[in-house]
Amino acid sequence: MKSAEKRKQHSIKTLKKKNVPYIEHLPRIESEEEAKIRTLDEIACRAACCLISIQHSFDVNNDNDIKGSHEFLYGLLEKWNLIDHLSEDEKTLFDGNLTGYKLESFSWKYEAYWVLAWALGLVKKLEFPTDICDVQKAIAFVSSHDTFESFLKSTKPRKPSDILDEADLIYRIHWAVTDARINNKPAPANLNSSVVMERHMALNWLIGVFGDDWDNMTVDT
């Protein structure tokens, strides 16, 4: 079992290779013993709710038959018994009351969802966070199934150590992006700051030590 310190040093080695700034005194993240990795069912429910909500937010933002979108997608949530698993922002979205920045930026949740899909074994690898995810593939992970049970059977959960490896790495990447922003510099190594933010949020949710609030997950660096 990899220690938290060994995981930290492995992340730093990766950052060096990618020419991403880092600081040695940034703390380690939780160990495998300290983490509370989400269950397969929890991750699958969160992934499905997230993807379906993103689809509805797209229709709302683009005024695409909002009523029809709501009927179909909310109906899918009901069919898959996911209503009780919606986050507060997702509930507000389907109630028709999500507005402003939260609504406009909802599409970035694809990047958080992509991490969940990776944790479910549907995405082979989390590439370095420079580009946005494959949206059509992201949609197909869910849309290709008629039932939640079918979707769940298509998954194969990652090992906790793999999730913690990615959580540690993105923590340090996020520090580098934040440091660049504070100092009015471009993000290093062509990193996409929005992708980094959403990935960090999703990974922190996955390791289960920052609470359950998906909409306001801690991403301190």
LINTADA-V132587 format. One record per run of one state. SS is the DSSP state (a for helix, b for strand, c for the rest). FROM is the first residue (numbers start at 1). TO is the last residue. If there is no record, write none. Layout:
SS/FROM/TO ; SS/FROM/TO
This chain:
c/1/3 ; a/4/17 ; c/18/39 ; a/40/61 ; c/62/65 ; a/66/79 ; c/80/82 ; a/83/85 ; c/86/87 ; a/88/94 ; c/95/99 ; a/100/104 ; c/105/105 ; a/106/119 ; c/120/134 ; a/135/143 ; c/144/147 ; a/148/153 ; c/154/159 ; a/160/182 ; c/183/187 ; a/188/190 ; c/191/192 ; a/193/207 ; c/208/213 ; a/214/216 ; c/217/221
